[in-house]
């Protein structure tokens, strides 16, 4: 029985982190044999509203405005909304005083009360009159072609949202940076496959677009509102497409402590989302969406992290009582966790050896899942939070 449990849990861990990607790759290759290459309408240039949420971003907001004004998209088709609710620094003043070129449509939406991003978005959505709404963060640089690359997908009525790509700027000075960059490259690979197979399983808040008519307010206490919003759109039968040619770049976490803080918050939000999105676990109603959601998200947020310590201790017992292959697997596990420990030690010394930092980052992510779970159970995660510092 111990051996059966051990191999079942090994399979869950492997499938959650690597097996799903391999299976999805094969399914996409098969699908390509029976599908035509996607084409786009070149004359489709809808009006869009580009929403930038900023909280105390006086160090970044001028650069963000300049980034917005550089888009390769007709200026008369874009309206810029800058939402600065709760900012206590000069962020709203800088926006208000910025010399916007004539013809640029922009609006500053500021309230002194800080109620969180969800409340701010809920407040401004009735003011948006364009068919497409694009969301981004103030501390990201979005590429010039992003709007053009994202809106072309909305010519297909089946598309309800488009997720841009998140890129992490790497300078090679700390483990959070090496691990974070590798993690997001792998996530981008999976999202490409998810999108081509059926739908992306949730979008990251750094850059995503929705069909404005499909917007529905998410609960006020949502922790990862971007994920909940886009999964709600997918649950109604709409596709969420991934567009890697539209990307937002942001600096890596300033330290591993800052990255851990962010991961714990996301983990708590992940558990919350699983509870709220429980109907998506019904494959008879949601079909392929359920398959992708469980494989890409649910297993990583629940069974896979839980399986890791159980597998380790079961392995020790099996190595002592059965031996053979279990002994070799035990040595491999010990070596992996020692590498993670060494990566953690070297991180404190600011020494970069990626082969060690990747195991460390993997262990840190799963540790964050446990911390996030207990934070969710205790109910002490506020939607109004202190953002993680970026390098």
Number of C-alpha atoms within 10 A of each C-alpha: 5 12 14 9 14 19 13 14 19 17 14 20 21 13 19 22 17 14 15 16 21 12 12 18 19 12 14 17 14 12 13 12 8 8 8 8 6 6 8 11 11 9 7 13 15 16 19 24 22 22 25 25 20 24 24 17 20 19 12 14 23 16 14 21 19 13 15 18 16 14 17 14 18 11 14 11 14 23 20 19 21 23 25 26 23 19 19 15 13 14 22 25 11 15 20 14 8 11 8 14 8 6 8 14 15 17 14 15 15 17 14 10 12 16 14 17 23 20 17 20 17 15 13 13 15 9 9 16 14 17 15 23 24 24 21 21 18 25 22 23 22 26 17 18 15 22 24 19 18 26 24 18 23 22 14 12 10 12 19 25 34 30 29 30 27 25 22 21 16 17 11 16 14 24 27 28 27 24 24 23 20 16 16 15 16 14 16 19 14 21 26 19 21 24 19 19 19 15 26 27 27 25 27 18 18 24 27 30 28 24 20 20 12 17 17 13 16 17 13 14 16 20 26 22 22 20 18 24 22 28 25 20 21 22 17 11 14 18 24 28 28 27 21 19 16 22 25 23 17 20 17 26 24 16 21 21 13 16 22 20 20 17 21 25 23 18 29 26 26 25 22 21 19 19 10 13 14 9 13 21 17 12 13 9 12 16 12 14 24 20 14 19 20 20 20 23 16 19 18 22 25 19 14 22 21 18 18 16 11 14 21 16 13 16 25 18 17 19 18 11 11 13 15 11 10 20 18 13 16 21 13 12 16 13 12 16 15 15 18 22 17 16 25 23 14 17 21 12 10 15 16 18 16 17 13 23 28 22 21 25 25 15 19 20 20 21 17 24 26 18 19 25 21 16 18 20 13 9 11 10 18 12 19 13 11 10 10 17 15 13 13
